[in-house]
Amino acid sequence: MKTASKELQKLRTMAELSLNKTAELQQVLAQIEATLSRTENQKVIQKVNKN
């Protein structure tokens, strides 16, 4: 029984770490998307200002 309990705890820890990594990955992707969006907006503003 102890072995099963330890295995369940191990799996739970792995799942929690996986969720944390997923959340971190989503945050990084959101930051990249925001940066790309700002860069694109800057290009549009510069183009409009030239005309």
Contacts in CASP RR format, 6 or more apart in sequence:
PFRMAT RR
TARGET T0000
AUTHOR 0000-0000-0000
METHOD contacts of the structure
MODEL  1
MKTASKELQKLRTMAELSLNKTAELQQVLAQIEATLSRTENQKVIQKVNK
N
END
